[in-house]
């Protein structure tokens, strides 16, 4: 008997998969049930799976639009798990528009941003962490980030998450079995193996969180704010690190009014340098707004470089800034060391730099990237996103709560619930448990054609 339930129709999608602009090659990707049929009408010939064939691409009157290669991948052996055809022609934007228009006239529709990767996830070709790694690999800001992204794409991050989930499932099963046999004389919860398994899960989760936090730094980069009084040398430092005259430098205090931002790489770590307005009392409305924005950058920064004019030393006005910086992530740096008239007595914690001679800059860079610079040499680092870190932190809190309940009350019901919540947070990373809203947010951030 036929069911009245409607079967969702899977549409065939198409998009240009190469960047905008003129290039030697332009690629259009087609995915869906009609991909092969559309491509064969476009070429007027038969295509064979797994072979790159040279073909003409024809318009509705059978006149050639362009010519190039066609590659057909038969479902499920493709990136999306569907029939996929890649049409590789010349990289002119007009040609690609004409080809895409022709393909859409044959039954495809324009793909949404990230829709190819979304279909790969929905068809089980990638889990969610791997799908995100595709976008992160494309957008890598350093070699270290690219290497870490490929490890995540290959499933190293996901496999660790899934192994931890397997451990939790075993532990949940043991605890819930104890609840089912609560009236028996044997106290399953008194078994020392539960404590050992809890400790093992907590240790694995702690290590995974450390890796993810390191991967998040490689992915997002470090956010560094350069702050201080007017004319302390903030813009000169920005220019030195950027390698060009990004900011105007004059002897007039208060030249910088807005936040100037530069994205650079220091020892393989992506770093966003923010040069801010001088922090001082001012009656100028424009300067007041610049100072307000400077404090906003301070609140968001991973690291704060507080520059002090080395010729003047730590003045009362500098001391006010120090007292206002409640963050422990600031470093006090004395600038303009090349202008010092005589050697200055250094404290162990003092750093002196000169953007004229380069003195102390290497030490400052080490101070900024700290232990993060080691990630560039670590072939085990995986790339992670902020949402992965947040999910792991939530999982850690739930698992620690389960441990607390077990050690203090031996309440199997409460412990089992916390273990379930822990597992749910971990499954959010790979997509085993993910809301449609979250999926939409994640894949909409991808580029079109991926």
C-alpha positions in Angstrom: 0.0 0.0 0.0 1.4 3.4 -1.0 2.0 5.9 1.8 0.4 9.3 1.8 3.5 10.8 3.3 5.2 13.2 0.8 8.8 12.4 -0.1 11.0 15.5 -0.1 12.3 16.4 -3.5 16.1 16.9 -3.6 16.9 19.8 -5.9 20.0 19.9 -8.1 22.2 22.9 -7.2 25.0 24.7 -9.1 27.5 27.4 -8.3 30.8 28.8 -9.4 33.4 27.2 -7.2 36.4 29.5 -8.1 36.9 33.0 -6.7 35.5 36.0 -8.5 37.6 37.7 -11.1 39.6 36.7 -14.2 41.6 33.5 -14.1 42.9 30.8 -16.4 40.3 28.3 -15.2 36.8 28.7 -13.9 34.9 25.8 -12.3 31.2 25.3 -11.9 30.0 22.6 -9.5 26.7 20.8 -10.0 25.3 18.4 -7.4 22.0 16.5 -7.2 19.9 13.9 -8.9 19.8 15.7 -12.3 23.5 16.7 -12.4 24.5 14.1 -14.9 21.5 14.7 -17.2 22.1 18.5 -17.1 25.8 18.1 -17.9 25.1 15.7 -20.8 22.6 18.1 -22.3 25.1 21.0 -21.8 27.8 19.0 -23.6 25.6 17.1 -26.1 27.5 13.9 -25.3 27.7 11.1 -22.8 29.9 11.4 -19.7 31.6 8.6 -17.9 32.1 8.4 -14.2 35.6 9.0 -12.9 37.0 10.4 -16.2 37.9 13.9 -17.1 36.6 14.4 -20.6 37.2 17.4 -22.9 33.9 18.8 -24.2 32.2 21.8 -25.7 29.6 23.6 -23.6 26.6 24.4 -25.7 23.8 27.0 -25.4 20.1 26.3 -26.2 20.8 26.6 -30.0 23.7 24.1 -29.8 26.3 26.8 -30.3 29.4 26.6 -28.1 29.6 29.0 -25.0 33.1 27.6 -24.1 35.0 24.4 -23.9 36.9 22.5 -21.3 36.8 19.5 -19.0 33.8 17.7 -17.5 34.3 15.4 -14.5 31.4 13.2 -13.3 31.4 11.6 -9.9 28.6 9.1 -9.3 26.7 9.0 -6.0 27.6 8.1 -3.4 31.2 8.4 -4.3 31.5 12.2 -4.4 32.1 15.1 -2.0 28.3 15.7 -1.4 27.3 12.0 -1.6 25.1 12.9 -4.6 25.8 12.9 -8.4 28.3 15.6 -8.9 29.7 17.1 -12.1 32.4 19.7 -12.3 32.5 21.9 -15.4 36.0 23.4 -15.9 36.2 26.1 -18.5 38.0 29.4 -18.9 38.0 31.8 -15.9 36.3 34.8 -17.4 33.4 36.1 -15.3 31.1 36.6 -18.3 31.7 33.1 -19.6 31.0 31.6 -16.1 27.8 33.6 -15.8 26.7 32.4 -19.2 27.5 28.8 -18.3 25.8 29.0 -14.9 22.7 30.6 -16.5 22.5 27.8 -19.1 22.9 25.1 -16.3 20.1 26.7 -14.3 17.9 26.8 -17.4 18.3 23.0 -17.6 16.8 22.4 -14.1 19.4 23.4 -11.5 19.1 26.3 -9.1 21.8 28.5 -7.6 23.3 27.0 -4.5 23.2 28.8 -1.1 26.5 29.6 0.7 27.9 26.4 2.1 25.2 24.2 0.6 27.6 21.7 -0.9 29.3 21.2 2.4 25.9 21.0 4.1 24.8 18.2 1.8 28.1 16.4 2.5 27.3 16.6 6.2 23.6 15.6 5.8 24.6 12.6 3.6 27.2 11.4 6.1 30.3 12.2 4.0 31.6 14.5 6.7 30.7 15.2 10.3 30.1 18.8 11.4 33.6 19.5 12.7 35.1 18.2 9.4 32.7 20.3 7.4 33.8 23.4 9.3 37.4 22.4 8.8 36.8 22.7 5.0 36.0 26.4 5.4 38.8 26.9 7.9 41.3 25.4 5.6 40.3 27.8 2.8 40.5 30.8 5.2 43.7 29.7 7.0 45.7 32.7 8.1 49.0 30.9 8.5 50.8 27.6 7.6 50.3 26.3 11.1 46.5 27.0 10.8 46.4 25.3 7.4 48.2 22.2 8.8 45.9 22.1 11.8 42.8 22.5 9.6 43.8 19.5 7.4 44.2 17.4 10.5 40.7 18.3 11.6 39.4 17.7 8.1 40.9 14.2 8.2 39.0 13.5 11.3 41.6 13.7 14.1 39.5 16.1 16.2 36.3 14.2 15.6 37.8 10.9 16.4 38.9 12.2 19.8 35.5 13.5 20.5 33.8 10.3 19.4 36.2 8.2 21.6 35.3 10.3 24.6 31.6 9.9 23.8 32.1 6.1 23.6 33.7 6.2 27.1 30.7 8.2 28.4 28.2 5.8 26.9 29.9 2.9 28.6 29.9 4.8 31.9 26.2 5.8 31.5 25.2 2.2 30.7 27.0 1.1 33.9 25.3 3.7 36.1 21.9 3.2 34.6 22.2 -0.6 35.0 22.9 0.1 38.7 19.7 2.1 38.8 17.7 -0.8 37.2 19.0 -3.2 39.8 18.8 -0.8 42.7 16.8 -3.4 44.8 19.5 -6.1 44.4 22.0 -6.7 47.2 25.0 -5.8 45.1 25.8 -2.1 45.0 27.0 -1.4 41.5 27.8 2.3 42.4 30.3 1.1 45.0 32.4 -0.5 42.2 35.8 1.3 42.1 35.8 1.0 38.3 33.2 3.8 38.1 35.5 6.2 39.8 38.4 5.1 37.5 36.2 5.6 34.5 35.1 9.0 35.7 38.7 10.1 36.2 39.6 8.8 32.8 36.8 10.7 31.1 37.7 13.9 33.0 41.3 13.6 32.0 40.5 13.0 28.4 38.1 16.0 28.3 40.6 18.3 30.0 43.3 17.4 27.4 40.8 17.8 24.5 39.8 21.2 25.8 43.5 22.3 25.9 43.9 21.2 22.3 40.8 23.0 21.2 41.8 26.2 22.9 45.1 26.0 21.1 43.3 25.3 17.9 41.0 28.3 18.5 44.0 30.6 18.8 45.3 29.3 15.4 41.8 29.8 13.9 40.7 33.1 15.3 44.2 34.5 16.0 45.3 36.6 18.9 43.6 40.0 19.5 46.3 42.5 20.7 45.6 46.1 21.8 48.4 48.7 21.9 47.4 51.3 24.5 49.0 54.1 26.4 49.3 57.9 26.7 49.4 60.0 23.5 52.8 60.1 21.8 54.0 56.9 23.6 54.9 55.3 20.3 51.8 53.2 19.7 51.5 53.9 16.0 55.2 53.5 15.4 55.0 50.0 16.9 52.0 49.2 14.7 53.9 50.3 11.6 57.0 48.3 12.6 55.0 45.1 13.1 52.9 45.6 10.0 56.0 46.3 7.9 54.7 49.5 6.3 53.3 52.9 7.2 49.8 51.8 8.3 49.4 54.7 10.7 50.3 58.4 10.6 53.1 59.2 13.0 53.8 62.8 14.1 55.2 64.6 17.1 51.7 66.0 17.8 50.1 64.1 20.6 46.7 62.5 19.9 47.1 61.9 16.1 45.3 58.6 16.3 41.6 59.1 17.0 40.0 55.9 15.8 41.2 52.2 16.2 43.6 51.2 13.4 43.7 47.4 12.8 46.3 45.3 11.0 46.2 41.5 10.5 49.6 40.0 10.6 51.4 36.7 11.3 53.9 36.4 14.2 55.8 33.2 14.4 53.1 31.4 12.4 50.3 32.7 14.7 47.6 35.0 13.2 47.6 38.3 15.2 45.2 41.2 14.9 47.1 44.4 16.1 44.8 47.2 17.2 46.4 50.7 17.6 44.2 52.8 19.8 43.8 56.5 20.7 45.9 57.9 23.5 44.3 57.5 26.9 44.1 60.9 28.5 41.5 63.4 29.7 40.2 65.5 26.8 37.5 68.1 26.1 37.6 67.2 22.4 34.4 65.2 21.5 36.2 63.3 18.6 39.1 62.4 20.9 36.7 61.3 23.6 35.0 58.9 21.2 38.4 57.5 20.2 39.3 57.0 23.9 35.9 55.2 24.4 36.7 52.9 21.5 40.1 52.2 22.9 38.7 50.9 26.2 36.3 48.7 24.2 39.3 47.2 22.4 41.0 46.7 25.7 38.0 44.7 27.0 38.1 42.4 23.9 41.9 41.9 23.7 43.7 38.6 24.4 46.8 40.6 25.2 47.3 44.3 26.0 50.6 46.1 25.3 50.8 49.2 27.5 53.4 51.5 26.0 55.2 54.0 28.2 57.6 56.6 26.9 61.0 55.4 28.1 62.3 58.9 28.3 59.7 59.9 30.8 59.3 56.7 32.7 56.2 55.7 34.5 54.4 59.0 35.1 51.3 59.5 37.3 49.1 59.5 34.2 50.6 56.1 33.2 50.0 54.8 36.7 46.3 55.7 36.3 46.1 53.6 33.2 47.8 50.7 35.1 45.2 51.0 37.9 42.4 51.0 35.3 43.7 47.8 33.6 42.1 45.2 35.7 43.0 42.6 33.2 46.0 40.4 34.1 46.9 40.2 30.3 48.7 43.5 30.0 52.4 43.9 29.5 54.2 47.1 30.5 56.6 48.1 27.7 59.0 51.1 27.7 59.4 52.6 24.2 62.0 54.9 22.5 64.9 53.1 24.1 67.2 54.5 21.3 66.6 58.1 22.7 67.6 57.3 26.3 70.5 59.6 27.3 72.0 57.1 29.7 71.7 53.5 30.5 68.5 52.8 32.5 68.5 50.6 35.5 66.3 47.6 34.5 63.9 45.6 36.6 63.5 41.9 35.8 59.9 42.7 34.6 60.9 45.7 32.4 60.9 45.5 28.6 62.5 48.3 26.5 61.9 48.5 22.8 62.9 50.8 19.9 61.1 50.9 16.6 64.1 52.8 15.2 66.8 50.3 15.9 64.6 47.2 16.4 65.9 46.7 19.9 63.7 44.5 22.0 61.2 43.8 19.3 62.0 40.1 19.1 61.5 39.8 22.8 58.2 41.7 22.5 57.0 39.3 19.8 57.8 36.3 22.1 55.9 38.1 24.8 52.8 38.5 22.5 52.6 35.0 21.1 54.0 33.3 24.2 53.5 29.5 24.3 51.3 29.8 21.2 54.3 30.0 18.9 55.0 26.4 19.8 51.8 25.4 18.0 53.6 26.0 14.7 55.9 23.2 15.4 53.3 20.9 16.9 52.1 18.3 14.3 49.3 17.2 16.6 47.5 20.5 16.9 43.9 20.4 15.5 42.0 23.5 14.4 38.9 24.4 16.4 36.3 27.1 16.5 35.0 29.1 19.4 31.8 27.1 19.5 33.9 23.9 19.9 35.6 25.4 22.9 32.4 26.6 24.4 30.8 23.1 23.9 33.8 21.5 25.6 33.7 23.9 28.5 30.0 23.1 29.0 30.7 19.4 28.8 33.5 19.8 31.4 31.2 21.6 33.8 28.6 18.8 33.5 31.2 16.0 33.9 32.7 17.7 36.9 29.2 18.0 38.4 28.7 14.3 37.8 31.9 13.6 39.6 30.9 15.8 42.5 27.6 14.0 42.9 29.2 10.6 42.7 31.8 11.4 45.4 29.5 13.2 47.8 26.0 11.7 47.4 26.3 8.6 45.3 23.0 9.7 43.6 22.9 7.5 40.5 19.9 9.4 39.0 21.5 12.8 39.2 24.9 11.4 38.0 23.3 9.8 35.0 21.5 13.0 34.0 24.8 15.0 34.1 26.5 12.3 32.1 23.7 12.6 29.5 24.1 16.4 29.3 27.9 16.0 29.0 27.4 13.6 26.0 24.9 16.0 24.4 27.4 18.9 24.5 30.1 16.7 22.9 27.7 15.6 20.2 27.1 19.2 19.3 30.7 19.4 18.0 30.3 16.6 15.5 26.7 17.3 14.7 25.2 14.2 16.3 23.0 16.6 18.2 22.6 19.9 16.5 19.7 22.3 16.0 18.7 23.4 12.5 19.2 27.0 13.5 22.9 26.2 14.4 23.4 24.4 11.1 22.0 27.3 9.2 24.3 29.7 11.0 27.4 27.6 10.4 26.9 26.8 6.7 25.8 30.3 5.8 29.2 31.5 6.8 30.9 29.4 4.1 31.7 30.7 0.6 29.3 29.9 -2.3 30.4 26.8 -4.2 31.7 25.1 -1.1 
